[in-house]
């Protein structure tokens, strides 16, 4: 799966690959391929160098659609981890601040909380029993060589390609995604990557702003 992201970055590292909007807070964060790649590499290095994890280990992810979620997921896949959203023992757990009660039910090794605040601001203080992801990840390196994709990753890549076709997403498209309607990473992250598209991901989308946003972001596909 990570090969799709690597290919997207290599094609044009400077182009906006993922643009995040939260209409409830006014947050807009635009990440080029190179910038998102730095966050992905830092996450993978956190997992491998910081926690000693790698292929065969398991990550739990309790996060909504968000640009930081993209970094976490892609970082986990880069490091060879299996990612799940169902309860069960995991080696590392990433949870949004509003899902910490759910996270407490997961047997986990290391636990990271994400406040998902504008400008990647840290949580003050970090919740008890959790490290703050954005504080910890910043200390790790910007480069990481992803582990080769395994059978599960190859199957996920095939599913992403099929989903892109179902959604009508093609190479070069600029895709606006309503996160509330499409919370599955297969829709908002993987399908566009598989198709060679870029993403405008909108959390708590204000429908009154949709037309202007489509025009401003040069959107070609909306779902």
Secondary structure as UniProt FT lines:
FT   HELIX           2..11
FT   TURN            13..14
FT   STRAND          16..22
FT   TURN            23..26
FT   STRAND          27..32
FT   HELIX           33..45
FT   HELIX           46..50
FT   TURN            55..56
FT   STRAND          58..62
FT   HELIX           67..78
FT   TURN            79..80
FT   STRAND          82..84
FT   STRAND          90..96
FT   HELIX           97..99
FT   HELIX           100..103
FT   TURN            104..105
FT   STRAND          108..114
FT   HELIX           118..120
FT   TURN            128..129
FT   STRAND          131..132
FT   HELIX           133..137
FT   TURN            138..139
FT   HELIX           151..167
FT   TURN            171..172
FT   STRAND          174..178
FT   TURN            179..181
FT   HELIX           186..190
FT   HELIX           191..195
FT   STRAND          198..203
FT   HELIX           207..209
FT   HELIX           210..216
FT   TURN            217..218
FT   STRAND          221..222
//
